[in-house]
Amino acid sequence: MKKILSLFLIFVMLMGCMSGCGTTRETEAPTTEPQIFENNSALQLLTDKYEAGAGSFTLGESSRIFAVVTEEDQAVLEWAPFLSRQFAGAELPSAPPMVVAYGQQEQSGAGDVLLMLDPALGEEAYELRVEPEQIAVRGGDRRGLMYGVFMLIKAFRANGGMTLGTCTISDAPDAGDRVV
């Protein structure tokens, strides 16, 4: 029953996210000091922890979604193509979907958006770390990874461009049942 409910929730969330795909909007040029949630404190309130850093990360033509895959759990495989299509729908960084690569973390490069599981975070928890060289989204399980991916999409959409200020965002459920 849990599996059916989980699949249903994922389906509903995917349909909600895809409804925004294909829409275009004009974006302003990034400011000299980009913030991950520029003028949008409401998104900061949705998380347990938000720590701003110094510097910024910019998606480029060579940026790719890099799924860190382990033999134990390959749940990241489903979110890498999804995130690529979301960036394409929002025209980040360009109309075609971003390249999706799979492998070990050591094989990732500068400009990559890493997706990985980290069971130490706990069930449904995630950590989003924006650094000058890479973005890393870690999920405690596949649902945690899903929430981290959604937060990354919200951050780019809220900022209206391809550049995010460096920061660390983490969140975990406050209650046993969590919904989007």
C-alpha contacts under 8 A as a table, 3 or more apart, distances in Angstrom:
res1	aa1	res2	aa2	distance
1	M	4	I	5.17
1	M	5	L	6.20
2	K	5	L	5.09
2	K	6	S	5.93
3	K	6	S	5.02
3	K	7	L	6.09
4	I	7	L	5.15
4	I	8	F	6.08
5	L	8	F	5.04
5	L	9	L	6.16
6	S	9	L	5.19
6	S	10	I	6.22
7	L	10	I	5.10
7	L	11	F	6.09
8	F	11	F	5.06
8	F	12	V	6.21
9	L	12	V	5.11
9	L	13	M	6.16
9	L	179	V	7.87
10	I	13	M	5.11
10	I	14	L	6.03
11	F	14	L	5.14
11	F	15	M	6.15
12	V	15	M	5.22
12	V	16	G	6.25
13	M	16	G	5.04
13	M	17	C	6.20
13	M	180	V	7.21
14	L	17	C	5.11
14	L	18	M	5.97
15	M	18	M	5.11
15	M	19	S	6.23
16	G	19	S	5.40
16	G	20	G	7.50
17	C	20	G	5.83
17	C	21	C	7.26
17	C	86	Q	7.88
18	M	21	C	5.04
18	M	86	Q	7.44
20	G	23	T	6.09
20	G	89	G	7.40
20	G	90	A	7.97
21	C	85	R	7.94
21	C	86	Q	6.39
21	C	88	A	7.88
21	C	89	G	4.28
21	C	90	A	6.47
22	G	88	A	7.96
22	G	89	G	4.58
22	G	90	A	6.89
23	T	89	G	6.57
23	T	90	A	6.78
24	T	89	G	7.75
24	T	90	A	6.57
24	T	91	E	7.34
27	T	160	G	5.57
27	T	161	G	6.32
28	E	160	G	7.02
28	E	161	G	7.34
29	A	161	G	7.42
30	P	34	P	6.53
30	P	161	G	6.56
30	P	163	T	6.87
31	T	34	P	5.51
33	E	55	G	7.60
33	E	56	S	7.70
33	E	165	G	7.19
34	P	38	E	7.03
34	P	56	S	6.67
34	P	163	T	6.62
34	P	164	L	5.71
34	P	165	G	4.88
35	Q	38	E	4.82
35	Q	159	N	7.42
35	Q	164	L	5.83
35	Q	165	G	4.36
35	Q	166	T	7.58
36	I	155	A	5.95
36	I	156	F	7.56
36	I	158	A	7.95
36	I	159	N	6.39
36	I	164	L	4.76
36	I	165	G	4.84
36	I	166	T	7.11
36	I	167	C	7.33
37	F	40	N	5.12
37	F	41	S	6.72
37	F	43	L	6.93
37	F	44	Q	7.20
37	F	155	A	6.10
37	F	158	A	6.14
37	F	159	N	5.96
38	E	41	S	7.82
38	E	158	A	7.18
38	E	159	N	5.82
40	N	43	L	6.08
40	N	44	Q	7.39
40	N	158	A	7.10
41	S	44	Q	5.08
41	S	45	L	6.44
42	A	45	L	5.18
42	A	46	L	6.79
43	L	46	L	5.28
43	L	47	T	7.43
44	Q	47	T	5.89
44	Q	50	Y	6.61
45	L	48	D	7.71
47	T	50	Y	6.93
47	T	169	I	7.01
47	T	170	S	6.39
47	T	171	D	5.11
48	D	169	I	7.73
48	D	170	S	6.01
48	D	171	D	4.80
48	D	172	A	7.03
49	K	168	T	7.64
49	K	169	I	5.47
49	K	170	S	5.18
49	K	171	D	6.48
50	Y	167	C	7.09
50	Y	168	T	5.82
50	Y	169	I	4.61
50	Y	170	S	6.81
51	E	167	C	5.40
51	E	168	T	5.20
51	E	169	I	6.55
52	A	165	G	7.51
52	A	166	T	6.22
52	A	167	C	4.27
52	A	168	T	6.62
53	G	165	G	7.13
53	G	166	T	4.81
53	G	167	C	4.77
53	G	168	T	7.65
54	A	165	G	7.27
54	A	166	T	5.95
54	A	167	C	7.86
55	G	131	E	7.69
55	G	132	P	6.22
55	G	165	G	6.02
55	G	166	T	5.65
56	S	130	V	7.73
56	S	131	E	6.73
56	S	132	P	5.15
56	S	163	T	6.67
56	S	164	L	5.55
56	S	165	G	4.17
56	S	166	T	4.92
57	F	111	G	7.84
57	F	130	V	6.79
57	F	131	E	6.14
57	F	132	P	4.53
57	F	133	E	6.48
57	F	134	Q	6.95
57	F	135	I	7.67
57	F	163	T	5.55
57	F	164	L	5.39
57	F	165	G	6.32
57	F	166	T	6.56
58	T	111	G	7.48
58	T	132	P	7.80
58	T	162	M	5.51
58	T	163	T	4.21
58	T	164	L	6.49
59	L	63	S	5.81
59	L	92	L	7.47
59	L	93	P	6.07
59	L	111	G	6.44
59	L	162	M	5.33
59	L	163	T	6.47
60	G	63	S	5.14
60	G	93	P	6.17
60	G	111	G	6.93
60	G	162	M	7.85
61	E	93	P	6.51
61	E	94	S	7.50
62	S	111	G	7.02
63	S	98	M	7.14
63	S	99	V	7.59
63	S	110	A	7.76
63	S	111	G	4.76
63	S	112	D	5.10
63	S	113	V	7.33
64	R	98	M	5.48
64	R	99	V	4.88
64	R	100	V	5.78
64	R	101	A	6.97
64	R	111	G	7.08
64	R	112	D	5.00
64	R	113	V	6.22
65	I	80	A	6.05
65	I	81	P	7.94
65	I	83	L	7.58
65	I	84	S	6.64
65	I	98	M	6.65
65	I	99	V	6.21
65	I	100	V	4.77
65	I	101	A	6.18
65	I	112	D	5.90
65	I	113	V	4.86
65	I	114	L	6.14
65	I	115	L	7.48
66	F	80	A	7.13
66	F	100	V	5.90
66	F	101	A	4.75
66	F	102	Y	5.61
66	F	103	G	7.49
66	F	108	S	6.61
66	F	112	D	6.20
66	F	113	V	5.80
66	F	114	L	4.73
66	F	115	L	6.22
67	A	76	V	5.96
67	A	77	L	6.51
67	A	80	A	6.12
67	A	100	V	7.45
67	A	101	A	6.20
67	A	102	Y	4.77
67	A	103	G	6.55
67	A	114	L	5.82
67	A	115	L	4.84
67	A	116	M	6.26
68	V	76	V	7.18
68	V	102	Y	5.97
68	V	103	G	5.28
68	V	104	Q	5.22
68	V	105	Q	5.65
68	V	114	L	6.80
68	V	115	L	5.98
68	V	116	M	5.10
68	V	117	L	7.89
69	V	73	D	7.29
69	V	74	Q	5.71
69	V	76	V	6.79
69	V	77	L	7.49
69	V	102	Y	6.42
69	V	103	G	5.62
69	V	104	Q	6.31
69	V	116	M	7.09
70	T	73	D	5.79
70	T	74	Q	6.24
70	T	104	Q	7.59
71	E	74	Q	6.82
73	D	76	V	7.93
74	Q	77	L	5.77
75	A	78	E	6.06
75	A	79	W	7.57
75	A	117	L	7.97
75	A	142	R	5.69
76	V	79	W	5.42
76	V	80	A	6.46
76	V	115	L	6.35
76	V	116	M	6.16
76	V	117	L	7.15
76	V	142	R	7.08
76	V	145	L	7.55
77	L	80	A	5.72
77	L	81	P	7.53
78	E	81	P	6.53
78	E	82	F	6.89
79	W	82	F	5.04
79	W	83	L	6.08
79	W	115	L	7.92
79	W	145	L	7.97
79	W	146	M	7.09
79	W	149	V	7.64
80	A	83	L	5.35
80	A	84	S	6.31
80	A	100	V	6.39
80	A	115	L	7.11
81	P	84	S	4.98
81	P	85	R	6.23
81	P	100	V	6.49
82	F	85	R	5.23
82	F	86	Q	6.27
83	L	86	Q	4.97
83	L	87	F	6.25
83	L	149	V	7.04
83	L	153	I	7.85
84	S	87	F	5.29
84	S	88	A	6.32
84	S	97	P	5.15
84	S	98	M	5.01
84	S	99	V	7.22
84	S	100	V	7.12
85	R	88	A	4.98
85	R	89	G	6.09
85	R	97	P	5.29
85	R	98	M	7.44
86	Q	89	G	5.06
86	Q	90	A	6.27
86	Q	97	P	7.98
86	Q	153	I	7.46
87	F	90	A	5.15
87	F	91	E	5.92
87	F	92	L	4.67
87	F	93	P	6.89
87	F	94	S	7.94
87	F	97	P	6.75
87	F	98	M	7.30
87	F	153	I	7.75
88	A	91	E	4.73
88	A	92	L	5.64
88	A	93	P	7.17
88	A	94	S	6.20
88	A	95	A	4.96
88	A	96	P	5.55
88	A	97	P	4.69
88	A	98	M	7.00
89	G	92	L	7.55
89	G	95	A	7.00
90	A	95	A	7.97
90	A	157	R	7.69
91	E	94	S	4.79
91	E	95	A	4.96
91	E	96	P	7.97
92	L	95	A	7.14
92	L	161	G	7.36
92	L	162	M	6.11
93	P	98	M	7.89
93	P	162	M	6.28
94	S	97	P	7.50
103	G	107	Q	6.41
103	G	108	S	7.76
104	Q	107	Q	5.52
104	Q	108	S	7.29
105	Q	108	S	5.47
105	Q	114	L	7.96
108	S	112	D	6.62
108	S	114	L	7.65
109	G	112	D	5.78
109	G	134	Q	7.72
110	A	133	E	4.97
110	A	134	Q	5.79
111	G	133	E	5.61
111	G	134	Q	5.18
111	G	135	I	7.73
112	D	133	E	7.70
112	D	134	Q	5.28
112	D	135	I	6.57
113	V	134	Q	5.90
113	V	135	I	4.69
113	V	136	A	5.86
113	V	137	V	7.58
114	L	134	Q	7.38
114	L	135	I	6.03
114	L	136	A	4.57
114	L	137	V	5.97
115	L	136	A	6.12
115	L	137	V	4.95
115	L	138	R	6.07
115	L	145	L	7.53
116	M	136	A	7.71
116	M	137	V	6.37
116	M	138	R	4.94
116	M	139	G	6.45
116	M	145	L	7.40
117	L	138	R	5.34
117	L	139	G	4.82
117	L	140	G	5.78
117	L	141	D	6.09
117	L	142	R	7.31
117	L	145	L	6.91
118	D	121	L	5.97
118	D	138	R	5.97
118	D	139	G	5.68
118	D	140	G	4.88
118	D	141	D	7.10
119	P	122	G	5.63
119	P	123	E	7.36
119	P	139	G	7.28
119	P	140	G	4.29
119	P	141	D	6.13
120	A	140	G	6.33
121	L	125	A	5.79
121	L	126	Y	6.67
121	L	127	E	7.97
121	L	139	G	6.97
121	L	140	G	4.63
122	G	125	A	5.56
122	G	140	G	4.79
122	G	141	D	7.28
122	G	172	A	7.66
123	E	140	G	5.28
123	E	141	D	5.71
123	E	143	R	7.70
123	E	144	G	6.61
123	E	172	A	7.73
124	E	139	G	7.03
124	E	140	G	5.85
124	E	141	D	5.93
124	E	142	R	7.43
124	E	143	R	5.14
124	E	144	G	3.72
124	E	145	L	7.48
124	E	147	Y	7.56
124	E	172	A	6.20
124	E	173	P	6.57
125	A	139	G	5.90
125	A	140	G	5.18
125	A	141	D	7.41
125	A	143	R	7.87
125	A	144	G	4.58
125	A	145	L	7.62
125	A	147	Y	7.79
125	A	170	S	7.45
125	A	171	D	5.61
125	A	172	A	4.07
125	A	173	P	6.62
126	Y	137	V	7.17
126	Y	138	R	5.46
126	Y	139	G	4.30
126	Y	140	G	5.94
126	Y	144	G	5.01
126	Y	145	L	6.06
126	Y	147	Y	6.84
126	Y	148	G	5.41
126	Y	170	S	5.63
126	Y	171	D	5.65
126	Y	172	A	6.56
127	E	136	A	7.91
127	E	137	V	5.88
127	E	138	R	5.17
127	E	139	G	6.55
127	E	148	G	6.55
127	E	168	T	7.11
127	E	169	I	5.67
127	E	170	S	4.24
127	E	171	D	6.67
128	L	135	I	7.36
128	L	136	A	5.86
128	L	137	V	4.61
128	L	138	R	6.46
128	L	148	G	6.21
128	L	151	M	7.98
128	L	152	L	7.35
128	L	168	T	5.71
128	L	169	I	5.03
128	L	170	S	6.17
129	R	135	I	5.72
129	R	136	A	5.19
129	R	137	V	6.49
129	R	166	T	7.49
129	R	167	C	5.93
129	R	168	T	4.43
129	R	169	I	6.37
130	V	134	Q	6.47
130	V	135	I	4.52
130	V	136	A	6.58
130	V	164	L	7.44
130	V	165	G	7.18
130	V	166	T	4.69
130	V	167	C	5.19
130	V	168	T	6.28
131	E	134	Q	5.35
131	E	135	I	5.88
131	E	166	T	5.03
131	E	167	C	6.90
132	P	166	T	6.56
137	V	145	L	6.95
137	V	148	G	5.94
137	V	149	V	6.82
138	R	144	G	7.73
138	R	145	L	5.99
138	R	148	G	7.02
139	G	142	R	6.46
139	G	143	R	7.27
139	G	144	G	4.35
139	G	145	L	3.81
139	G	146	M	7.47
139	G	147	Y	7.92
139	G	148	G	6.67
140	G	143	R	7.79
140	G	144	G	5.34
140	G	145	L	6.82
141	D	144	G	5.14
141	D	145	L	6.23
142	R	145	L	5.02
142	R	146	M	6.19
143	R	146	M	4.87
143	R	147	Y	6.32
144	G	147	Y	5.15
144	G	148	G	6.26
144	G	172	A	7.96
145	L	148	G	5.01
145	L	149	V	6.14
146	M	149	V	5.14
146	M	150	F	6.23
147	Y	150	F	5.08
147	Y	151	M	6.20
148	G	151	M	5.07
148	G	152	L	6.27
149	V	152	L	5.11
149	V	153	I	6.31
150	F	153	I	5.10
150	F	154	K	6.19
151	M	154	K	4.97
151	M	155	A	6.10
152	L	155	A	5.02
152	L	156	F	6.40
153	I	156	F	5.35
153	I	157	R	6.18
154	K	157	R	5.11
154	K	158	A	5.85
155	A	158	A	5.12
155	A	159	N	6.07
155	A	164	L	7.71
156	F	159	N	5.13
156	F	160	G	6.02
156	F	161	G	6.26
156	F	162	M	6.74
156	F	163	T	7.61
156	F	164	L	7.08
157	R	160	G	4.99
157	R	161	G	7.15
159	N	163	T	7.67
159	N	164	L	7.16
161	G	164	L	7.96
173	P	176	G	7.00
173	P	177	D	7.71
173	P	178	R	6.34
175	A	178	R	6.68
